Amino acid sequence: MEARHLRYAVALAEHEHFGRAAGELGIAQPPLSKQIADLEREVGARLFDRTRQGVFPTAAGEAFLARARRALDEIAAATVDAGRAARGETGRLRLGFIASALLDPLPGILSRFGRERPDVRLELHEMATSRSSPALVAGELDVALTLGPPRGAGAEHLVSVPIRRDHVIAVVSTAHPYAGQQSVSADQLRRQPLIVSAGEDEPAVVAVLRTLLGTDSSALGGATVARDVHTIIGLAASGVGIGLGPSRMRAVPRPGVRFCEVTPRTPLPDLVLSFAARDHSPVLRAFLDTIRKNCPDVGAALNDRLRTHT
């Protein structure tokens, strides 16, 4: 029994006439009559009474048609669902991200993706670079936003592209002596208590700060360690010390703090988008399309990386 047999039976029941049903189905009447007869033999019961007034379902036919209609509805729904999945309109995306990505550009990306793909289930995990990189390699994440490209075993199988560049700035309490300055120097920072990211979480950031302040800097060695930029800003507002983080911190509307440039201007590791080169899922493709729309300057680099891994 095939789906066409179900369609033939339903059409015949609706038109109550072999000729009219055949016309709707786009086939000749004799083949339709033969197909219905074959169906009845397979079912083992007469499904239609043939009378001079028309063709009408028997009791067995009514029972058969009830399920046939449901089956055809399910087939139609399955076709629709398959198409939506193929277009990346349904499914799941597991995204690991560092906290500072929530300042920029992640809000715009997630907002747009949510509007365009409302039925995709987003699983969002705030994760330090040191955790998200191995999780991506292990297949526990579909996409990761990290500071610097993922490193270590398996990283060569990832596609990575920078999506934001940034540099170090300082954040201080409004009561701090440096609050009125446009910038602070590395020498001034060495003489103050500092608040920085955890080295085990963001080793690339700590490496940059060591270059800026010196590997033997006592200020860096005795710095207060914070998990994310929001904590850095909060501790600075509390007068604990000078917070050091990305210039994206300026996007945080926090009273009681001032932001200062750091001289010399010191680039931070790029904010990098990474995913498995072998992952060709429609949902991932849809997410990358959103990245291209929201970060148009990234599109060419992303396409180059994809061609390299093809």
N, C-alpha and C positions, 0 to 999 in steps of 0.2 A: 504494500500500500504506500502510495506517495502523496505528497501534498496536493498534487493536481487532482487526485481522486476526491479529496475533501472539497476542493473548490468546485469540481463538477457537481457533486451532490448538493452543495449549498446553493449553487446557481439554479439547479433544477428545482429545488424546493421553493426558491423565491419566485421563479417564473411559471412553475406548474405546467411547463410545456417544453418538450425536447427542442423544438425549433427555436423558440425564443431564447432558451438557455444557451443553445449552441451559438446563436448570433452574438450574445453578450461575451461568450468565451472566445469567440473568433475561430471556431472550428466548425466542421460540417456536422449535420445531425447524426448520420450513421456511426461515426467514431464515438460520439458522445453516448449513444445508446449502448454501444459495445463496452465502453469503459464503465458505465453504471452496472451493466450486467456482470462484468468481471468483478466489480467491487462487491456486489451482492453475493457472488460465489465465494469470495474471500471471507466476507463477514459471516456467511452461513445463514443469512436471513434475507427475506425480501424487504427492501427498504422503501420501495415506491409501489403504489397501486397505479396501473395504467388504465384509465377510463376514457370514455368519449368526452367527458367534461374537462379532462386534464390529467396531470400526473401529480399524485399527492403522496406525502410521506405516510408510511405505515407506523404503527406503534414502535416497531423496531427502528424505523427510519427516524422518527422524532428523537429517540434516545441517542442514535448515532449522530444526528445533526447537532444536538446540543454540545456534544464533546468536539465534534468537527469544527464548529464555529470557534470554540475556545482554543483549539489547537491552531487554527489559522491566525487567531489574534496573537497567540504566543509567537508564532513564526514571524508575523509582521513586527512585533515588538523586538524580537531577537535581531531582526535585520536593522531596525533603528538603533538598538543598543550597540551593535557591532560597528555601525557607521560612526556613532558618536565616540566610541572608544578609539577607532582608527584616526579620528580627527583630534584626539587628545582632549575631548570634552568631558570625559569621565575617567576615573582611575585614582591613583594616589601619587603624591610627590612628597618625598622625605627630604627636608632641607635643614642642614646644619649651618649655623651662622654665628659669627662673633657679635658681641653686644653693640659695638660701635657701628655695625652695618645697619642697625635700626635707626641711626641718625640720618644716614644717607648711604646708599640709594634704596635700601630695602622697602621702606614704607610705600614709595611710589610703585615699585615693582609688584609687591604683594597686592596692593589695592587694585591695580590694573588687571593682574592675573585673576583675582577673585571676581571682578566684574565680567571678564571675558570667559572664564571657566568656572562658573559657580558650583558645578557638580563634581569638580575635582577635590578630593580630600587632601588638604594640606596637613602634613605632620611636621611641625616646626620645633627645632631643638636648638636652644642657645648653647653653644659649645665653643670652648677654646680651640685654637688652631691645633694644639697638640693632641686633642681628642678627635676632632672632626676629620682630620687627615686619615688616620688609620680606619676610622669608621667608614669613610668613603671607599677606601681600598677594599675593605672587607664586605662591601655591598650592603652595609647597614644604613647608608644614606644614598640618595640619588644625586644630590647637589650639595656643595659646601661652599661657603664664603669664608675665606681664611685671610690672615695677614701673611702675605708671601705665599708662593706656591707650595702645595703639599710636598713633603720630602719623605724619604725612607723607602722600604721595600714595597714595590707595587706602584709607586708614584709615576713610573714611566708609562703606565697604562692609562693615565688620566689625561684629559684635555683640560688645560688651565689657561685662563685669559685674564689679564688685569682689567678691572672695571672702574676702579677709582685710585687716584694717587693722592697722597697726603703728606703732611710734615708735622713735626713736633711743635706743640704750643704749650704754654703754661697756664694754669688756672690758680688764682689766689683769692683769699677772702678779701672783701672790701676793706677790712681792717688791717690788712697786711701792708707793710711799707712799700711793697712793689705795686700795689693796686693802681697807683696813678701813672705807672710807666706803660709806654706802648710796647716795649720789649724788655726782655731780661737776657743777660749774657750767660754763657756757660760758666764763667767764673763766679757770677752771682749765685747761680744755682748750686754750685759746689759748697757754698757757705750756708745753705738752708736745708732744713729737713724736707725730704721729698716723698711724694706718693706716686708709685709706679705700678705697672702691670706685673703680675707674677711671672717670674722667669720660666717656671715649668709649664705655664699655660701659653705664653707668647714669647718664646725664646728669641725670635727675630727682632722683636721690639726692644728687649733688654740688650741685645747685641748693639743696636743702634745707639741706645743711651750710653753704653760703655764707650762707644766711639766718641760720643759728644762730651762726656764728662771725665773719661779716663777709666781704665780698668781698675785702678787702685783707688778710685774716688771713695772716700769715707761716707759721703752723702748718699751715694748710690748703695753702698754696702749696708747702711743703716736705714734705708728707705722703708716707709710703710707700704705694704703690698696690698693692692686692691684687685678685686676680681674683674671689674669692668669699668667703663668710662663714667657711668653714673655714680659708682662708688668713689671714684677718684674725685669727681666734682663735689660730691657730698662731704667728703673728708676735708677737702680744701675749704669749703664754705664753713666748716667747723673750726678752722684755724689749726688743723693738724700739721699742715705744711703746704708746699707748692706741689700741685698735681701736674704731671706731665702726660700728655696724651695727644691724640690726633686733632687736627684743626676742625674736624667734624664736631668736636665738643661744643663749638660755638652755637650749634643748633639747639642746645639744651636750654630752655628758658628757666634758669635757676637764679632767684634773687640772692644777693649777698656775695656774688663772686665777680671777678674781672678776669678777662683773658688777655694774655700777653704773647706776642711773638717771641720766639727764642732765637738768639743769634749765637753762632752762625745758623742760618736756616738749614735744618737737617731733615732730609726726606725719611719718611717711614716706609716699611715694606708696603707694596701695593695691596689693596684689597682685591683678592683673586677669586674668580668663579671657577670651580672645578667640578668635573663629572667624569664618569667612566667612559672611555672611548668606545667600548663595546655596547654601551646603552643606546639603543635606537628606539626607545619607547615613545609613542606619540605624545604622552604627557610631558616628557622631558623636552621634546621638540617644541611643544606649545610654550613651555616656560622660557626656552631660549628665544623664541619669537618675541615674547614679552620683554626680555632683556634688550633685544635689538631695538624695540620701539621706545623703551624708556631710557636707554643709554645708547643713542644712535652712534656715538663715537666708538662704541665697542664692537659694532656689527662687523666691520671689515676684519678686525683682528680675530674675532670669533670664527668667522668663515675660513680664514687662513688656517687656524688651528685645526678645524674640522677636516679641511682638505689634507693636511699633513698626516692625520690619523686615519684617513680613509684607506 
